[in-house]
Amino acid sequence: MKITVLTYLEKEGDEKLDGVVEQVAEALRASGHTVSILGVHGDVRKLILGIARKKPDLIFNLMEMFGDNLCGDVAVAGLLDLLRIPHTGGGPGEYYLQQDKALAKRLLAYEGIRYPKYAVLTKQDQTLEKAAKLQMPLFVKPLRGDASLGIEVKSLVRDQRELQRRVTSIHDKFNDSAIVEEYIEGREFYVGILGNGSPVALPAIEMDFTALPAGEPRFLDRKAKFASRSLRYKGTKAVLAQIPEELSARLAAVSLQAYRAVRVRDYGRVDLRLTDGGDLYVIEVNASCYLEKESEFATAAQAAGIDFRALVGRIVELALERHKAVGTPVMAGSSRDERGSSPTP
């Protein structure tokens, strides 16, 4: 097949790509596909013309935003649907549901899935009245966006003054509402999910915070994820969870329920917290989560016996199966038998 890996550029003309882009491209080439890469910042015309020139049979969509719009992935997915180009991951409706953290929680509530109590404070809210019934400490972050944007040590607040300061910071810096949640103390797990009609949970990954200095908050902020020289980065690591079968089964069941509730397509990751009392809380549902070879998702797939090449290939298969089911044109001869099989969880 002809597959184009679509990705976001920090600015137009930038040649620097996230490492996952070439990793995915290499995995696709190793499976015999003809692969191109299309990087765009915020130029719609360049996006459309680039797709027209490359004429892909399928787009492997790694576009997480568009221009300066953190929610631009919604519009990009909608454009791909309008162009009738088969692509991996969610459509505009699915991405919209997952971008709005409050709306996603309402879907979880409908399915009876436990999540932290929360309130949404818009820029028009002049007081903290909506958060008055929440129990401190609280966790404050932008209502929309991913990749831990807006999350730092100061996101954890313990009094009204800190709360007001943090909410105002979110409003000013991100021009977005702030979602305020009760902070769930406990162990943190990530469960990768692969599939559509019959999705499968991958082995759970646990975040190990034991190397953090005493008094440091036990959660992943931007520094812990990306600042390789920081204490928070060095003091945290993701490990394959060593847990009883009963807990593993509970994590899988809740994660699959959340994955379906928020309508994730092809692949995603569910973040959870386990309290000392044994309660499981879904913190976030991440559609089309980060795929880099060392990521939690790829590590979990490897533990399930699915190497990176097979993982990328399986995501392509899932996308094609979806598009064929609804009649979106794909290249002739792209059936499972002609493509060959790959390990399927």
HUCORDA-V957232 format. One record per residue. RES is the residue in one small letter. SS is DSSP state (H for helix, E for strand, C for the rest). PSI is psi in degrees with one decimal (* if undefined). NEAR is the number of other C-alpha atoms within 10 Angstrom. Layout:
BEGIN
RES	SS	PSI	NEAR
RES	SS	PSI	NEAR
END
This chain:
BEGIN
m	C	159.3	19
k	E	115.3	17
i	E	131.9	23
t	E	127.2	26
v	E	115.3	23
l	E	128.5	22
t	E	165.4	21
y	E	140.0	23
l	C	143.5	21
e	C	-32.3	17
k	C	156.6	14
e	C	136.6	14
g	C	-7.8	10
d	C	133.1	12
e	C	-4.7	9
k	C	125.1	10
l	C	149.9	14
d	C	140.7	12
g	H	-28.2	11
v	H	-26.0	17
v	H	-51.3	21
e	H	-31.5	15
q	H	-45.7	17
v	H	-42.6	23
a	H	-43.8	22
e	H	-40.5	16
a	H	-38.6	19
l	H	-41.4	24
r	H	-38.8	17
a	H	-22.2	13
s	C	4.8	17
g	C	3.4	12
h	C	154.6	16
t	E	119.9	15
v	E	137.4	20
s	E	161.4	16
i	E	132.2	18
l	E	113.1	19
g	E	129.6	25
v	E	144.9	24
h	C	-71.9	20
g	C	24.0	19
d	C	105.0	11
v	H	-41.1	14
r	H	-42.6	10
k	H	-36.4	15
l	H	-48.7	18
i	H	-45.5	13
l	H	-38.2	11
g	H	-42.7	17
i	H	-41.6	18
a	H	-39.3	11
r	H	-40.4	8
k	H	-24.7	15
k	C	57.0	14
p	C	151.7	22
d	C	-24.9	19
l	E	146.1	23
i	E	127.5	25
f	E	103.4	25
n	E	108.4	23
l	E	19.6	22
m	C	108.4	21
e	C	-17.7	21
m	C	177.7	23
f	E	121.7	22
g	C	-131.5	17
d	C	9.9	11
n	E	109.9	13
l	C	-23.4	16
c	C	18.9	19
g	H	-17.9	20
d	H	-28.4	23
v	H	-49.2	24
a	H	-40.0	18
v	H	-45.6	20
a	H	-38.5	23
g	H	-40.0	17
l	H	-43.4	17
l	H	-37.5	19
d	H	-42.1	15
l	H	-36.4	9
l	C	-5.2	12
r	C	43.1	15
i	C	118.3	20
p	C	137.9	26
h	E	155.4	26
t	C	156.6	25
g	C	-168.6	25
g	C	164.7	24
g	C	-175.8	21
p	H	-38.1	19
g	H	-46.0	13
e	H	-45.0	17
y	H	-35.6	25
y	H	-43.5	20
l	H	-40.0	19
q	H	-23.9	25
q	H	-37.4	21
d	C	100.3	16
k	H	-32.8	20
a	H	-42.1	18
l	H	-40.3	15
a	H	-39.6	19
k	H	-33.7	26
r	H	-36.8	15
l	H	-39.9	17
l	H	-40.9	21
a	H	-41.4	14
y	H	-33.7	9
e	C	2.1	13
g	C	27.5	11
i	C	131.2	18
r	C	138.0	17
y	C	163.9	20
p	C	142.0	19
k	C	145.8	16
y	E	168.3	21
a	E	149.5	20
v	E	125.1	20
l	E	111.2	25
t	C	172.1	17
k	C	-19.6	15
q	C	-14.9	8
d	C	117.7	11
q	C	-14.2	8
t	C	176.1	10
l	C	22.4	14
e	H	-38.0	10
k	H	-27.3	13
a	H	5.4	21
a	C	-31.4	11
k	C	-3.2	10
l	C	147.5	16
q	C	127.8	13
m	C	152.2	17
p	C	158.6	17
l	E	155.9	24
f	E	128.3	23
v	E	131.0	28
k	E	166.8	27
p	E	146.0	26
l	C	-35.5	23
r	C	166.9	20
g	C	164.5	21
d	C	-160.9	18
a	C	30.4	14
s	C	24.3	16
l	C	131.1	14
g	C	5.8	22
i	C	120.3	20
e	C	-179.9	17
v	H	-36.8	17
k	H	-7.8	17
s	H	-24.3	19
l	E	114.4	23
v	E	148.5	21
r	C	-0.1	15
d	C	173.2	11
q	H	-35.9	15
r	H	-47.0	9
e	H	-38.5	15
l	H	-48.2	23
q	H	-42.6	13
r	H	-42.2	12
r	H	-41.2	22
v	H	-45.0	24
t	H	-39.6	18
s	H	-42.5	18
i	H	-45.8	24
h	H	-45.2	19
d	H	-43.7	12
k	H	-36.5	10
f	H	-3.3	18
n	C	45.6	13
d	C	162.3	19
s	C	159.2	21
a	E	135.2	25
i	E	128.3	23
v	E	120.9	28
e	E	150.4	23
e	E	131.2	20
y	C	127.0	21
i	C	109.0	21
e	C	133.8	14
g	C	-170.2	18
r	E	146.4	17
e	E	128.2	23
f	E	150.2	24
y	E	128.2	29
v	E	115.3	25
g	E	142.9	28
i	E	138.6	30
l	E	121.8	25
g	C	174.6	21
n	C	-86.1	18
g	C	-39.8	10
s	C	70.4	8
p	C	153.6	17
v	E	137.5	18
a	E	134.2	27
l	C	165.7	25
p	C	142.4	24
a	C	143.3	27
i	E	136.8	22
e	E	141.7	22
m	E	121.5	19
d	E	114.7	19
f	C	7.5	21
t	C	-22.3	11
a	C	-1.0	14
l	C	145.3	16
p	C	153.4	12
a	C	135.6	8
g	C	-13.2	6
e	C	132.4	13
p	C	140.3	16
r	C	74.2	21
f	C	163.1	19
l	C	118.8	20
d	C	-174.1	21
r	H	-39.4	16
k	H	-44.3	18
a	H	-25.9	21
k	H	-37.8	16
f	H	-20.2	14
a	C	88.6	13
s	C	-19.8	11
r	C	-3.7	10
s	C	156.6	12
l	H	-35.6	15
r	H	-35.5	26
y	H	-46.9	20
k	H	-23.2	16
g	C	3.7	16
t	C	146.0	19
k	E	148.2	17
a	E	131.5	17
v	E	153.2	15
l	E	124.2	17
a	C	128.5	16
q	C	90.9	12
i	C	158.1	11
p	C	155.2	8
e	H	-35.9	9
e	H	-43.5	9
l	H	-40.0	15
s	H	-42.4	17
a	H	-39.3	15
r	H	-44.9	12
l	H	-43.7	26
a	H	-45.0	22
a	H	-46.3	14
v	H	-40.7	19
s	H	-41.7	27
l	H	-39.2	21
q	H	-42.6	17
a	H	-40.0	27
y	H	-45.7	27
r	H	-39.4	17
a	H	-37.7	19
v	C	7.9	22
r	C	42.1	21
v	C	143.0	27
r	C	139.6	26
d	C	-60.3	25
y	E	154.1	28
g	E	-177.9	24
r	E	138.4	26
v	E	128.7	26
d	E	131.1	21
l	E	158.6	25
r	E	141.2	24
l	E	119.0	18
t	C	166.8	14
d	C	-26.0	10
g	C	-1.8	7
g	C	6.9	10
d	C	138.1	11
l	E	130.5	24
y	E	131.7	21
v	E	121.0	22
i	E	-47.1	21
e	E	155.1	19
v	E	118.6	28
n	E	107.6	22
a	E	148.1	24
s	C	54.2	22
c	C	170.1	22
y	C	131.6	18
l	C	-1.7	22
e	C	148.5	18
k	C	-30.8	18
e	C	5.2	13
s	C	163.9	14
e	H	-38.7	26
f	H	-49.5	27
a	H	-36.0	22
t	H	-42.0	25
a	H	-39.9	25
a	H	-42.1	24
q	H	-39.6	17
a	H	-25.5	15
a	C	4.4	14
g	C	16.7	15
i	C	105.4	20
d	C	172.9	18
f	H	-41.9	20
r	H	-44.5	19
a	H	-35.3	21
l	H	-49.5	25
v	H	-41.4	21
g	H	-37.2	21
r	H	-37.8	22
i	H	-40.0	20
v	H	-46.1	21
e	H	-44.1	21
l	H	-42.7	20
a	H	-43.9	24
l	H	-41.4	24
e	H	-40.5	20
r	H	-50.1	18
h	H	-36.1	18
k	H	-34.5	14
a	H	-30.6	9
v	C	4.8	8
g	C	11.3	10
t	C	129.9	14
p	C	136.0	14
v	C	168.5	19
m	C	145.1	13
a	C	141.1	8
g	C	26.1	10
s	C	27.6	16
s	C	164.8	14
r	H	-42.3	12
d	H	-42.2	8
e	H	-27.1	8
r	H	-23.1	15
g	C	161.9	9
s	C	161.9	12
s	C	158.9	15
p	C	127.9	11
t	C	124.9	15
p	C	*	16
END
